[in-house]
Amino acid sequence: MKKGELIAEFAKRTEMSGAAANDAVNTLIAIVTERLKKGDTVGITGFGTFSVAKRAARKGRNPATGEAIKIAATKTPKFSAGATLKAAVNPSKKK
């Protein structure tokens, strides 16, 4: 599902206009992005948690030349699925 499809489905389920649904989805993305920039975590109960992970500086190799290079430390966004989402994706087999 792409962003446009998500917005269309959101509009359909909430009976919002496409423009209002677009604004709502974009606002949610903006809020999560702003909080992650500040180093906060964003938890949505039952869905999951967005956080920032730190990657240490390390050595690597240029695959074209084989030359050793230094890779700088970086931050990367991370998502951990919540229990409800995991259960929905992997329903337990009950007999």
PDB file of N, CA, C and O in Angstrom:
ATOM      1  N   MET A   1       0.847  -1.179   0.000  1.00  0.00           N
ATOM      2  CA  MET A   1       0.000   0.000   0.000  1.00  0.00           C
ATOM      3  C   MET A   1       0.887   1.236   0.000  1.00  0.00           C
ATOM      4  O   MET A   1       1.811   1.352   0.805  1.00  0.00           O
ATOM      5  N   LYS A   2       0.603   2.133  -0.889  1.00  0.00           N
ATOM      6  CA  LYS A   2       1.339   3.385  -0.969  1.00  0.00           C
ATOM      7  C   LYS A   2       0.588   4.463  -0.212  1.00  0.00           C
ATOM      8  O   LYS A   2      -0.561   4.269   0.187  1.00  0.00           O
ATOM      9  N   LYS A   3       1.241   5.605  -0.016  1.00  0.00           N
ATOM     10  CA  LYS A   3       0.659   6.687   0.768  1.00  0.00           C
ATOM     11  C   LYS A   3      -0.693   7.130   0.209  1.00  0.00           C
ATOM     12  O   LYS A   3      -1.634   7.340   0.975  1.00  0.00           O
ATOM     13  N   GLY A   4      -0.804   7.272  -1.091  1.00  0.00           N
ATOM     14  CA  GLY A   4      -2.060   7.687  -1.706  1.00  0.00           C
ATOM     15  C   GLY A   4      -3.184   6.700  -1.429  1.00  0.00           C
ATOM     16  O   GLY A   4      -4.324   7.097  -1.191  1.00  0.00           O
ATOM     17  N   GLU A   5      -2.858   5.416  -1.461  1.00  0.00           N
ATOM     18  CA  GLU A   5      -3.850   4.380  -1.169  1.00  0.00           C
ATOM     19  C   GLU A   5      -4.254   4.425   0.303  1.00  0.00           C
ATOM     20  O   GLU A   5      -5.423   4.232   0.637  1.00  0.00           O
ATOM     21  N   LEU A   6      -3.293   4.678   1.171  1.00  0.00           N
ATOM     22  CA  LEU A   6      -3.584   4.811   2.605  1.00  0.00           C
ATOM     23  C   LEU A   6      -4.529   5.980   2.844  1.00  0.00           C
ATOM     24  O   LEU A   6      -5.493   5.857   3.599  1.00  0.00           O
ATOM     25  N   ILE A   7      -4.258   7.105   2.210  1.00  0.00           N
ATOM     26  CA  ILE A   7      -5.101   8.295   2.369  1.00  0.00           C
ATOM     27  C   ILE A   7      -6.520   8.011   1.853  1.00  0.00           C
ATOM     28  O   ILE A   7      -7.501   8.396   2.490  1.00  0.00           O
ATOM     29  N   ALA A   8      -6.626   7.347   0.718  1.00  0.00           N
ATOM     30  CA  ALA A   8      -7.946   7.017   0.164  1.00  0.00           C
ATOM     31  C   ALA A   8      -8.719   6.094   1.104  1.00  0.00           C
ATOM     32  O   ALA A   8      -9.914   6.294   1.318  1.00  0.00           O
ATOM     33  N   GLU A   9      -8.060   5.096   1.663  1.00  0.00           N
ATOM     34  CA  GLU A   9      -8.707   4.169   2.597  1.00  0.00           C
ATOM     35  C   GLU A   9      -9.106   4.879   3.884  1.00  0.00           C
ATOM     36  O   GLU A   9     -10.174   4.622   4.439  1.00  0.00           O
ATOM     37  N   PHE A  10      -8.238   5.775   4.354  1.00  0.00           N
ATOM     38  CA  PHE A  10      -8.529   6.562   5.557  1.00  0.00           C
ATOM     39  C   PHE A  10      -9.772   7.427   5.325  1.00  0.00           C
ATOM     40  O   PHE A  10     -10.657   7.497   6.178  1.00  0.00           O
ATOM     41  N   ALA A  11      -9.827   8.074   4.181  1.00  0.00           N
ATOM     42  CA  ALA A  11     -10.970   8.929   3.846  1.00  0.00           C
ATOM     43  C   ALA A  11     -12.260   8.104   3.785  1.00  0.00           C
ATOM     44  O   ALA A  11     -13.303   8.538   4.272  1.00  0.00           O
ATOM     45  N   LYS A  12     -12.182   6.932   3.193  1.00  0.00           N
ATOM     46  CA  LYS A  12     -13.355   6.068   3.059  1.00  0.00           C
ATOM     47  C   LYS A  12     -13.855   5.605   4.435  1.00  0.00           C
ATOM     48  O   LYS A  12     -15.052   5.666   4.713  1.00  0.00           O
ATOM     49  N   ARG A  13     -12.950   5.149   5.280  1.00  0.00           N
ATOM     50  CA  ARG A  13     -13.350   4.604   6.584  1.00  0.00           C
ATOM     51  C   ARG A  13     -13.838   5.676   7.554  1.00  0.00           C
ATOM     52  O   ARG A  13     -14.689   5.401   8.400  1.00  0.00           O
ATOM     53  N   THR A  14     -13.315   6.876   7.442  1.00  0.00           N
ATOM     54  CA  THR A  14     -13.712   7.949   8.365  1.00  0.00           C
ATOM     55  C   THR A  14     -14.763   8.872   7.761  1.00  0.00           C
ATOM     56  O   THR A  14     -15.248   9.787   8.426  1.00  0.00           O
ATOM     57  N   GLU A  15     -15.112   8.632   6.508  1.00  0.00           N
ATOM     58  CA  GLU A  15     -16.072   9.466   5.779  1.00  0.00           C
ATOM     59  C   GLU A  15     -15.615  10.922   5.724  1.00  0.00           C
ATOM     60  O   GLU A  15     -16.430  11.844   5.758  1.00  0.00           O
ATOM     61  N   MET A  16     -14.305  11.112   5.639  1.00  0.00           N
ATOM     62  CA  MET A  16     -13.713  12.447   5.474  1.00  0.00           C
ATOM     63  C   MET A  16     -13.513  12.697   3.991  1.00  0.00           C
ATOM     64  O   MET A  16     -13.530  11.771   3.181  1.00  0.00           O
ATOM     65  N   SER A  17     -13.326  13.945   3.653  1.00  0.00           N
ATOM     66  CA  SER A  17     -12.960  14.260   2.269  1.00  0.00           C
ATOM     67  C   SER A  17     -11.520  13.803   2.045  1.00  0.00           C
ATOM     68  O   SER A  17     -10.760  13.614   2.995  1.00  0.00           O
ATOM     69  N   GLY A  18     -11.166  13.632   0.798  1.00  0.00           N
ATOM     70  CA  GLY A  18      -9.804  13.225   0.473  1.00  0.00           C
ATOM     71  C   GLY A  18      -8.787  14.243   0.966  1.00  0.00           C
ATOM     72  O   GLY A  18      -7.715  13.871   1.442  1.00  0.00           O
ATOM     73  N   ALA A  19      -9.117  15.525   0.856  1.00  0.00           N
ATOM     74  CA  ALA A  19      -8.201  16.584   1.296  1.00  0.00           C
ATOM     75  C   ALA A  19      -8.014  16.549   2.808  1.00  0.00           C
ATOM     76  O   ALA A  19      -6.898  16.711   3.303  1.00  0.00           O
ATOM     77  N   ALA A  20      -9.110  16.336   3.545  1.00  0.00           N
ATOM     78  CA  ALA A  20      -9.019  16.274   5.011  1.00  0.00           C
ATOM     79  C   ALA A  20      -8.234  15.049   5.451  1.00  0.00           C
ATOM     80  O   ALA A  20      -7.445  15.119   6.393  1.00  0.00           O
ATOM     81  N   ALA A  21      -8.448  13.927   4.772  1.00  0.00           N
ATOM     82  CA  ALA A  21      -7.701  12.704   5.098  1.00  0.00           C
ATOM     83  C   ALA A  21      -6.217  12.895   4.795  1.00  0.00           C
ATOM     84  O   ALA A  21      -5.359  12.447   5.556  1.00  0.00           O
ATOM     85  N   ASN A  22      -5.925  13.555   3.693  1.00  0.00           N
ATOM     86  CA  ASN A  22      -4.536  13.847   3.329  1.00  0.00           C
ATOM     87  C   ASN A  22      -3.877  14.696   4.409  1.00  0.00           C
ATOM     88  O   ASN A  22      -2.754  14.417   4.831  1.00  0.00           O
ATOM     89  N   ASP A  23      -4.583  15.733   4.853  1.00  0.00           N
ATOM     90  CA  ASP A  23      -4.052  16.596   5.921  1.00  0.00           C
ATOM     91  C   ASP A  23      -3.830  15.811   7.207  1.00  0.00           C
ATOM     92  O   ASP A  23      -2.821  16.014   7.883  1.00  0.00           O
ATOM     93  N   ALA A  24      -4.756  14.915   7.559  1.00  0.00           N
ATOM     94  CA  ALA A  24      -4.638  14.129   8.785  1.00  0.00           C
ATOM     95  C   ALA A  24      -3.427  13.201   8.733  1.00  0.00           C
ATOM     96  O   ALA A  24      -2.661  13.120   9.693  1.00  0.00           O
ATOM     97  N   VAL A  25      -3.258  12.511   7.628  1.00  0.00           N
ATOM     98  CA  VAL A  25      -2.121  11.584   7.485  1.00  0.00           C
ATOM     99  C   VAL A  25      -0.804  12.362   7.491  1.00  0.00           C
ATOM    100  O   VAL A  25       0.151  11.959   8.155  1.00  0.00           O
ATOM    101  N   ASN A  26      -0.751  13.470   6.756  1.00  0.00           N
ATOM    102  CA  ASN A  26       0.465  14.278   6.716  1.00  0.00           C
ATOM    103  C   ASN A  26       0.790  14.869   8.087  1.00  0.00           C
ATOM    104  O   ASN A  26       1.961  14.984   8.448  1.00  0.00           O
ATOM    105  N   THR A  27      -0.230  15.242   8.846  1.00  0.00           N
ATOM    106  CA  THR A  27      -0.022  15.775  10.191  1.00  0.00           C
ATOM    107  C   THR A  27       0.547  14.701  11.109  1.00  0.00           C
ATOM    108  O   THR A  27       1.467  14.970  11.880  1.00  0.00           O
ATOM    109  N   LEU A  28       0.011  13.492  11.033  1.00  0.00           N
ATOM    110  CA  LEU A  28       0.530  12.381  11.838  1.00  0.00           C
ATOM    111  C   LEU A  28       2.001  12.122  11.513  1.00  0.00           C
ATOM    112  O   LEU A  28       2.819  11.962  12.419  1.00  0.00           O
ATOM    113  N   ILE A  29       2.332  12.082  10.246  1.00  0.00           N
ATOM    114  CA  ILE A  29       3.717  11.858   9.825  1.00  0.00           C
ATOM    115  C   ILE A  29       4.619  12.989  10.324  1.00  0.00           C
ATOM    116  O   ILE A  29       5.731  12.738  10.789  1.00  0.00           O
ATOM    117  N   ALA A  30       4.145  14.224  10.230  1.00  0.00           N
ATOM    118  CA  ALA A  30       4.928  15.377  10.679  1.00  0.00           C
ATOM    119  C   ALA A  30       5.181  15.318  12.190  1.00  0.00           C
ATOM    120  O   ALA A  30       6.289  15.604  12.644  1.00  0.00           O
ATOM    121  N   ILE A  31       4.161  14.950  12.963  1.00  0.00           N
ATOM    122  CA  ILE A  31       4.320  14.863  14.419  1.00  0.00           C
ATOM    123  C   ILE A  31       5.340  13.801  14.788  1.00  0.00           C
ATOM    124  O   ILE A  31       6.217  14.045  15.616  1.00  0.00           O
ATOM    125  N   VAL A  32       5.234  12.624  14.181  1.00  0.00           N
ATOM    126  CA  VAL A  32       6.183  11.543  14.473  1.00  0.00           C
ATOM    127  C   VAL A  32       7.593  11.976  14.085  1.00  0.00           C
ATOM    128  O   VAL A  32       8.539  11.746  14.838  1.00  0.00           O
ATOM    129  N   THR A  33       7.740  12.595  12.928  1.00  0.00           N
ATOM    130  CA  THR A  33       9.052  13.050  12.458  1.00  0.00           C
ATOM    131  C   THR A  33       9.657  14.082  13.405  1.00  0.00           C
ATOM    132  O   THR A  33      10.833  13.988  13.757  1.00  0.00           O
ATOM    133  N   GLU A  34       8.862  15.060  13.815  1.00  0.00           N
ATOM    134  CA  GLU A  34       9.354  16.106  14.722  1.00  0.00           C
ATOM    135  C   GLU A  34       9.805  15.508  16.054  1.00  0.00           C
ATOM    136  O   GLU A  34      10.851  15.886  16.579  1.00  0.00           O
ATOM    137  N   ARG A  35       9.032  14.590  16.595  1.00  0.00           N
ATOM    138  CA  ARG A  35       9.388  13.969  17.876  1.00  0.00           C
ATOM    139  C   ARG A  35      10.652  13.139  17.764  1.00  0.00           C
ATOM    140  O   ARG A  35      11.483  13.153  18.672  1.00  0.00           O
ATOM    141  N   LEU A  36      10.813  12.415  16.664  1.00  0.00           N
ATOM    142  CA  LEU A  36      12.024  11.619  16.473  1.00  0.00           C
ATOM    143  C   LEU A  36      13.244  12.517  16.308  1.00  0.00           C
ATOM    144  O   LEU A  36      14.326  12.183  16.791  1.00  0.00           O
ATOM    145  N   LYS A  37      13.083  13.654  15.630  1.00  0.00           N
ATOM    146  CA  LYS A  37      14.183  14.615  15.490  1.00  0.00           C
ATOM    147  C   LYS A  37      14.672  15.089  16.846  1.00  0.00           C
ATOM    148  O   LYS A  37      15.866  15.318  17.039  1.00  0.00           O
ATOM    149  N   LYS A  38      13.726  15.239  17.806  1.00  0.00           N
ATOM    150  CA  LYS A  38      14.073  15.678  19.159  1.00  0.00           C
ATOM    151  C   LYS A  38      14.665  14.549  19.996  1.00  0.00           C
ATOM    152  O   LYS A  38      15.152  14.782  21.103  1.00  0.00           O
ATOM    153  N   GLY A  39      14.624  13.328  19.469  1.00  0.00           N
ATOM    154  CA  GLY A  39      15.151  12.194  20.208  1.00  0.00           C
ATOM    155  C   GLY A  39      14.116  11.477  21.058  1.00  0.00           C
ATOM    156  O   GLY A  39      14.453  10.565  21.813  1.00  0.00           O
ATOM    157  N   ASP A  40      12.855  11.888  20.939  1.00  0.00           N
ATOM    158  CA  ASP A  40      11.779  11.247  21.695  1.00  0.00           C
ATOM    159  C   ASP A  40      11.372   9.934  21.033  1.00  0.00           C
ATOM    160  O   ASP A  40      11.776   9.634  19.910  1.00  0.00           O
ATOM    161  N   THR A  41      10.566   9.161  21.751  1.00  0.00           N
ATOM    162  CA  THR A  41       9.936   7.990  21.173  1.00  0.00           C
ATOM    163  C   THR A  41       8.448   8.280  21.052  1.00  0.00           C
ATOM    164  O   THR A  41       7.894   9.066  21.820  1.00  0.00           O
ATOM    165  N   VAL A  42       7.812   7.643  20.090  1.00  0.00           N
ATOM    166  CA  VAL A  42       6.374   7.804  19.882  1.00  0.00           C
ATOM    167  C   VAL A  42       5.760   6.415  19.944  1.00  0.00           C
ATOM    168  O   VAL A  42       6.012   5.571  19.083  1.00  0.00           O
ATOM    169  N   GLY A  43       4.948   6.189  20.974  1.00  0.00           N
ATOM    170  CA  GLY A  43       4.308   4.897  21.139  1.00  0.00           C
ATOM    171  C   GLY A  43       2.825   4.989  20.854  1.00  0.00           C
ATOM    172  O   GLY A  43       2.142   5.879  21.361  1.00  0.00           O
ATOM    173  N   ILE A  44       2.329   4.075  20.046  1.00  0.00           N
ATOM    174  CA  ILE A  44       0.910   3.979  19.751  1.00  0.00           C
ATOM    175  C   ILE A  44       0.467   2.622  20.289  1.00  0.00           C
ATOM    176  O   ILE A  44       0.776   1.582  19.708  1.00  0.00           O
ATOM    177  N   THR A  45      -0.252   2.645  21.392  1.00  0.00           N
ATOM    178  CA  THR A  45      -0.635   1.421  22.075  1.00  0.00           C
ATOM    179  C   THR A  45      -1.318   0.447  21.124  1.00  0.00           C
ATOM    180  O   THR A  45      -2.259   0.805  20.416  1.00  0.00           O
ATOM    181  N   GLY A  46      -0.834  -0.780  21.118  1.00  0.00           N
ATOM    182  CA  GLY A  46      -1.386  -1.816  20.266  1.00  0.00           C
ATOM    183  C   GLY A  46      -0.792  -1.841  18.871  1.00  0.00           C
ATOM    184  O   GLY A  46      -0.900  -2.850  18.175  1.00  0.00           O
ATOM    185  N   PHE A  47      -0.172  -0.759  18.450  1.00  0.00           N
ATOM    186  CA  PHE A  47       0.410  -0.694  17.108  1.00  0.00           C
ATOM    187  C   PHE A  47       1.917  -0.859  17.159  1.00  0.00           C
ATOM    188  O   PHE A  47       2.465  -1.769  16.538  1.00  0.00           O
ATOM    189  N   GLY A  48       2.601   0.026  17.904  1.00  0.00           N
ATOM    190  CA  GLY A  48       4.042  -0.078  18.003  1.00  0.00           C
ATOM    191  C   GLY A  48       4.685   1.206  18.481  1.00  0.00           C
ATOM    192  O   GLY A  48       4.010   2.171  18.840  1.00  0.00           O
ATOM    193  N   THR A  49       6.011   1.194  18.478  1.00  0.00           N
ATOM    194  CA  THR A  49       6.785   2.321  18.974  1.00  0.00           C
ATOM    195  C   THR A  49       7.817   2.746  17.933  1.00  0.00           C
ATOM    196  O   THR A  49       8.573   1.927  17.410  1.00  0.00           O
ATOM    197  N   PHE A  50       7.828   4.038  17.650  1.00  0.00           N
ATOM    198  CA  PHE A  50       8.844   4.627  16.786  1.00  0.00           C
ATOM    199  C   PHE A  50       9.918   5.211  17.703  1.00  0.00           C
ATOM    200  O   PHE A  50       9.598   5.875  18.690  1.00  0.00           O
ATOM    201  N   SER A  51      11.179   4.969  17.384  1.00  0.00           N
ATOM    202  CA  SER A  51      12.270   5.501  18.190  1.00  0.00           C
ATOM    203  C   SER A  51      13.466   5.788  17.287  1.00  0.00           C
ATOM    204  O   SER A  51      13.428   5.545  16.081  1.00  0.00           O
ATOM    205  N   VAL A  52      14.526   6.309  17.898  1.00  0.00           N
ATOM    206  CA  VAL A  52      15.757   6.599  17.169  1.00  0.00           C
ATOM    207  C   VAL A  52      16.858   5.691  17.709  1.00  0.00           C
ATOM    208  O   VAL A  52      17.088   5.630  18.917  1.00  0.00           O
ATOM    209  N   ALA A  53      17.529   4.993  16.813  1.00  0.00           N
ATOM    210  CA  ALA A  53      18.650   4.127  17.194  1.00  0.00           C
ATOM    211  C   ALA A  53      19.951   4.799  16.759  1.00  0.00           C
ATOM    212  O   ALA A  53      20.011   5.438  15.709  1.00  0.00           O
ATOM    213  N   LYS A  54      20.978   4.648  17.573  1.00  0.00           N
ATOM    214  CA  LYS A  54      22.276   5.228  17.234  1.00  0.00           C
ATOM    215  C   LYS A  54      23.179   4.140  16.667  1.00  0.00           C
ATOM    216  O   LYS A  54      23.271   3.040  17.213  1.00  0.00           O
ATOM    217  N   ARG A  55      23.833   4.464  15.577  1.00  0.00           N
ATOM    218  CA  ARG A  55      24.810   3.558  14.975  1.00  0.00           C
ATOM    219  C   ARG A  55      26.195   4.134  15.226  1.00  0.00           C
ATOM    220  O   ARG A  55      26.459   5.293  14.906  1.00  0.00           O
ATOM    221  N   ALA A  56      27.054   3.347  15.784  1.00  0.00           N
ATOM    222  CA  ALA A  56      28.408   3.788  16.092  1.00  0.00           C
ATOM    223  C   ALA A  56      29.224   3.938  14.802  1.00  0.00           C
ATOM    224  O   ALA A  56      28.909   3.330  13.779  1.00  0.00           O
ATOM    225  N   ALA A  57      30.255   4.742  14.872  1.00  0.00           N
ATOM    226  CA  ALA A  57      31.171   4.873  13.742  1.00  0.00           C
ATOM    227  C   ALA A  57      31.869   3.528  13.555  1.00  0.00           C
ATOM    228  O   ALA A  57      32.112   2.797  14.515  1.00  0.00           O
ATOM    229  N   ARG A  58      32.182   3.224  12.313  1.00  0.00           N
ATOM    230  CA  ARG A  58      32.821   1.938  12.043  1.00  0.00           C
ATOM    231  C   ARG A  58      33.664   2.020  10.780  1.00  0.00           C
ATOM    232  O   ARG A  58      33.615   3.004  10.042  1.00  0.00           O
ATOM    233  N   LYS A  59      34.427   0.982  10.549  1.00  0.00           N
ATOM    234  CA  LYS A  59      35.240   0.904   9.339  1.00  0.00           C
ATOM    235  C   LYS A  59      34.498   0.064   8.311  1.00  0.00           C
ATOM    236  O   LYS A  59      33.793  -0.884   8.658  1.00  0.00           O
ATOM    237  N   GLY A  60      34.664   0.416   7.058  1.00  0.00           N
ATOM    238  CA  GLY A  60      34.050  -0.330   5.973  1.00  0.00           C
ATOM    239  C   GLY A  60      34.992  -0.419   4.793  1.00  0.00           C
ATOM    240  O   GLY A  60      36.145   0.005   4.873  1.00  0.00           O
ATOM    241  N   ARG A  61      34.503  -0.965   3.709  1.00  0.00           N
ATOM    242  CA  ARG A  61      35.308  -1.084   2.493  1.00  0.00           C
ATOM    243  C   ARG A  61      34.516  -0.562   1.313  1.00  0.00           C
ATOM    244  O   ARG A  61      33.322  -0.828   1.177  1.00  0.00           O
ATOM    245  N   ASN A  62      35.203   0.189   0.459  1.00  0.00           N
ATOM    246  CA  ASN A  62      34.612   0.625  -0.796  1.00  0.00           C
ATOM    247  C   ASN A  62      34.554  -0.613  -1.694  1.00  0.00           C
ATOM    248  O   ASN A  62      35.601  -1.160  -2.038  1.00  0.00           O
ATOM    249  N   PRO A  63      33.354  -1.070  -2.084  1.00  0.00           N
ATOM    250  CA  PRO A  63      33.278  -2.302  -2.870  1.00  0.00           C
ATOM    251  C   PRO A  63      33.914  -2.190  -4.250  1.00  0.00           C
ATOM    252  O   PRO A  63      34.326  -3.199  -4.822  1.00  0.00           O
ATOM    253  N   ALA A  64      34.000  -0.998  -4.783  1.00  0.00           N
ATOM    254  CA  ALA A  64      34.584  -0.831  -6.115  1.00  0.00           C
ATOM    255  C   ALA A  64      36.104  -0.922  -6.081  1.00  0.00           C
ATOM    256  O   ALA A  64      36.712  -1.497  -6.984  1.00  0.00           O
ATOM    257  N   THR A  65      36.727  -0.354  -5.034  1.00  0.00           N
ATOM    258  CA  THR A  65      38.190  -0.304  -4.988  1.00  0.00           C
ATOM    259  C   THR A  65      38.793  -1.195  -3.914  1.00  0.00           C
ATOM    260  O   THR A  65      39.980  -1.514  -3.966  1.00  0.00           O
ATOM    261  N   GLY A  66      37.984  -1.597  -2.945  1.00  0.00           N
ATOM    262  CA  GLY A  66      38.502  -2.393  -1.838  1.00  0.00           C
ATOM    263  C   GLY A  66      39.192  -1.537  -0.790  1.00  0.00           C
ATOM    264  O   GLY A  66      39.701  -2.063   0.200  1.00  0.00           O
ATOM    265  N   GLU A  67      39.217  -0.237  -0.991  1.00  0.00           N
ATOM    266  CA  GLU A  67      39.871   0.689  -0.069  1.00  0.00           C
ATOM    267  C   GLU A  67      39.104   0.779   1.244  1.00  0.00           C
ATOM    268  O   GLU A  67      37.874   0.827   1.249  1.00  0.00           O
ATOM    269  N   ALA A  68      39.838   0.803   2.364  1.00  0.00           N
ATOM    270  CA  ALA A  68      39.214   0.953   3.678  1.00  0.00           C
ATOM    271  C   ALA A  68      38.702   2.380   3.820  1.00  0.00           C
ATOM    272  O   ALA A  68      39.379   3.336   3.443  1.00  0.00           O
ATOM    273  N   ILE A  69      37.488   2.511   4.372  1.00  0.00           N
ATOM    274  CA  ILE A  69      36.900   3.830   4.580  1.00  0.00           C
ATOM    275  C   ILE A  69      36.321   3.905   5.990  1.00  0.00           C
ATOM    276  O   ILE A  69      36.026   2.888   6.618  1.00  0.00           O
ATOM    277  N   LYS A  70      36.168   5.133   6.466  1.00  0.00           N
ATOM    278  CA  LYS A  70      35.541   5.350   7.760  1.00  0.00           C
ATOM    279  C   LYS A  70      34.081   5.697   7.521  1.00  0.00           C
ATOM    280  O   LYS A  70      33.761   6.549   6.692  1.00  0.00           O
ATOM    281  N   ILE A  71      33.198   5.030   8.255  1.00  0.00           N
ATOM    282  CA  ILE A  71      31.767   5.314   8.179  1.00  0.00           C
ATOM    283  C   ILE A  71      31.403   6.057   9.457  1.00  0.00           C
ATOM    284  O   ILE A  71      31.608   5.548  10.558  1.00  0.00           O
ATOM    285  N   ALA A  72      30.866   7.254   9.308  1.00  0.00           N
ATOM    286  CA  ALA A  72      30.554   8.107  10.455  1.00  0.00           C
ATOM    287  C   ALA A  72      29.382   7.548  11.265  1.00  0.00           C
ATOM    288  O   ALA A  72      28.551   6.798  10.753  1.00  0.00           O
ATOM    289  N   ALA A  73      29.341   7.929  12.531  1.00  0.00           N
ATOM    290  CA  ALA A  73      28.212   7.563  13.389  1.00  0.00           C
ATOM    291  C   ALA A  73      26.953   8.250  12.874  1.00  0.00           C
ATOM    292  O   ALA A  73      27.008   9.389  12.410  1.00  0.00           O
ATOM    293  N   THR A  74      25.832   7.565  12.953  1.00  0.00           N
ATOM    294  CA  THR A  74      24.575   8.129  12.477  1.00  0.00           C
ATOM    295  C   THR A  74      23.437   7.727  13.417  1.00  0.00           C
ATOM    296  O   THR A  74      23.587   6.877  14.294  1.00  0.00           O
ATOM    297  N   LYS A  75      22.310   8.369  13.195  1.00  0.00           N
ATOM    298  CA  LYS A  75      21.073   7.992  13.874  1.00  0.00           C
ATOM    299  C   LYS A  75      20.124   7.472  12.801  1.00  0.00           C
ATOM    300  O   LYS A  75      20.145   7.938  11.662  1.00  0.00           O
ATOM    301  N   THR A  76      19.303   6.515  13.170  1.00  0.00           N
ATOM    302  CA  THR A  76      18.360   5.957  12.215  1.00  0.00           C
ATOM    303  C   THR A  76      17.010   5.713  12.892  1.00  0.00           C
ATOM    304  O   THR A  76      16.975   5.328  14.061  1.00  0.00           O
ATOM    305  N   PRO A  77      15.906   5.929  12.186  1.00  0.00           N
ATOM    306  CA  PRO A  77      14.609   5.656  12.783  1.00  0.00           C
ATOM    307  C   PRO A  77      14.395   4.149  12.923  1.00  0.00           C
ATOM    308  O   PRO A  77      14.890   3.356  12.122  1.00  0.00           O
ATOM    309  N   LYS A  78      13.656   3.780  13.947  1.00  0.00           N
ATOM    310  CA  LYS A  78      13.416   2.373  14.243  1.00  0.00           C
ATOM    311  C   LYS A  78      11.944   2.203  14.609  1.00  0.00           C
ATOM    312  O   LYS A  78      11.355   3.086  15.233  1.00  0.00           O
ATOM    313  N   PHE A  79      11.351   1.084  14.229  1.00  0.00           N
ATOM    314  CA  PHE A  79       9.972   0.784  14.590  1.00  0.00           C
ATOM    315  C   PHE A  79       9.923  -0.596  15.227  1.00  0.00           C
ATOM    316  O   PHE A  79      10.447  -1.564  14.676  1.00  0.00           O
ATOM    317  N   SER A  80       9.293  -0.678  16.385  1.00  0.00           N
ATOM    318  CA  SER A  80       9.081  -1.959  17.054  1.00  0.00           C
ATOM    319  C   SER A  80       7.584  -2.208  17.110  1.00  0.00           C
ATOM    320  O   SER A  80       6.834  -1.415  17.681  1.00  0.00           O
ATOM    321  N   ALA A  81       7.159  -3.301  16.522  1.00  0.00           N
ATOM    322  CA  ALA A  81       5.730  -3.614  16.481  1.00  0.00           C
ATOM    323  C   ALA A  81       5.214  -3.957  17.872  1.00  0.00           C
ATOM    324  O   ALA A  81       5.910  -4.585  18.669  1.00  0.00           O
ATOM    325  N   GLY A  82       3.979  -3.534  18.152  1.00  0.00           N
ATOM    326  CA  GLY A  82       3.331  -3.834  19.421  1.00  0.00           C
ATOM    327  C   GLY A  82       2.715  -5.227  19.405  1.00  0.00           C
ATOM    328  O   GLY A  82       2.605  -5.853  18.351  1.00  0.00           O
ATOM    329  N   ALA A  83       2.316  -5.705  20.570  1.00  0.00           N
ATOM    330  CA  ALA A  83       1.782  -7.055  20.715  1.00  0.00           C
ATOM    331  C   ALA A  83       0.515  -7.266  19.882  1.00  0.00           C
ATOM    332  O   ALA A  83       0.350  -8.329  19.283  1.00  0.00           O
ATOM    333  N   THR A  84      -0.369  -6.289  19.832  1.00  0.00           N
ATOM    334  CA  THR A  84      -1.613  -6.432  19.075  1.00  0.00           C
ATOM    335  C   THR A  84      -1.330  -6.556  17.583  1.00  0.00           C
ATOM    336  O   THR A  84      -1.950  -7.371  16.899  1.00  0.00           O
ATOM    337  N   LEU A  85      -0.402  -5.755  17.077  1.00  0.00           N
ATOM    338  CA  LEU A  85      -0.032  -5.820  15.666  1.00  0.00           C
ATOM    339  C   LEU A  85       0.630  -7.156  15.353  1.00  0.00           C
ATOM    340  O   LEU A  85       0.331  -7.770  14.329  1.00  0.00           O
ATOM    341  N   LYS A  86       1.522  -7.608  16.220  1.00  0.00           N
ATOM    342  CA  LYS A  86       2.178  -8.903  16.016  1.00  0.00           C
ATOM    343  C   LYS A  86       1.160 -10.036  15.988  1.00  0.00           C
ATOM    344  O   LYS A  86       1.248 -10.939  15.155  1.00  0.00           O
ATOM    345  N   ALA A  87       0.187  -9.984  16.906  1.00  0.00           N
ATOM    346  CA  ALA A  87      -0.838 -11.027  16.962  1.00  0.00           C
ATOM    347  C   ALA A  87      -1.713 -11.017  15.715  1.00  0.00           C
ATOM    348  O   ALA A  87      -2.142 -12.074  15.252  1.00  0.00           O
ATOM    349  N   ALA A  88      -1.983  -9.831  15.166  1.00  0.00           N
ATOM    350  CA  ALA A  88      -2.796  -9.730  13.957  1.00  0.00           C
ATOM    351  C   ALA A  88      -2.070 -10.312  12.748  1.00  0.00           C
ATOM    352  O   ALA A  88      -2.690 -10.921  11.876  1.00  0.00           O
ATOM    353  N   VAL A  89      -0.761 -10.121  12.701  1.00  0.00           N
ATOM    354  CA  VAL A  89       0.033 -10.608  11.572  1.00  0.00           C
ATOM    355  C   VAL A  89       0.316 -12.104  11.707  1.00  0.00           C
ATOM    356  O   VAL A  89       0.365 -12.818  10.706  1.00  0.00           O
ATOM    357  N   ASN A  90       0.499 -12.571  12.921  1.00  0.00           N
ATOM    358  CA  ASN A  90       0.797 -13.975  13.198  1.00  0.00           C
ATOM    359  C   ASN A  90      -0.233 -14.559  14.152  1.00  0.00           C
ATOM    360  O   ASN A  90       0.058 -14.753  15.332  1.00  0.00           O
ATOM    361  N   PRO A  91      -1.449 -14.844  13.651  1.00  0.00           N
ATOM    362  CA  PRO A  91      -2.462 -15.396  14.554  1.00  0.00           C
ATOM    363  C   PRO A  91      -2.029 -16.766  15.069  1.00  0.00           C
ATOM    364  O   PRO A  91      -1.483 -17.584  14.328  1.00  0.00           O
ATOM    365  N   SER A  92      -2.284 -16.994  16.352  1.00  0.00           N
ATOM    366  CA  SER A  92      -1.884 -18.279  16.933  1.00  0.00           C
ATOM    367  C   SER A  92      -2.819 -19.362  16.423  1.00  0.00           C
ATOM    368  O   SER A  92      -3.999 -19.132  16.157  1.00  0.00           O
ATOM    369  N   LYS A  93      -2.254 -20.535  16.301  1.00  0.00           N
ATOM    370  CA  LYS A  93      -3.040 -21.677  15.816  1.00  0.00           C
ATOM    371  C   LYS A  93      -3.619 -22.400  17.036  1.00  0.00           C
ATOM    372  O   LYS A  93      -2.888 -23.021  17.808  1.00  0.00           O
ATOM    373  N   LYS A  94      -4.914 -22.310  17.191  1.00  0.00           N
ATOM    374  CA  LYS A  94      -5.587 -22.988  18.308  1.00  0.00           C
ATOM    375  C   LYS A  94      -6.337 -24.182  17.772  1.00  0.00           C
ATOM    376  O   LYS A  94      -7.042 -24.097  16.767  1.00  0.00           O
ATOM    377  N   LYS A  95      -6.176 -25.288  18.453  1.00  0.00           N
ATOM    378  CA  LYS A  95      -6.870 -26.513  18.036  1.00  0.00           C
ATOM    379  C   LYS A  95      -7.783 -26.984  19.110  1.00  0.00           C
ATOM    380  O   LYS A  95      -8.455 -28.003  18.946  1.00  0.00           O
TER     381      LYS A  95
END
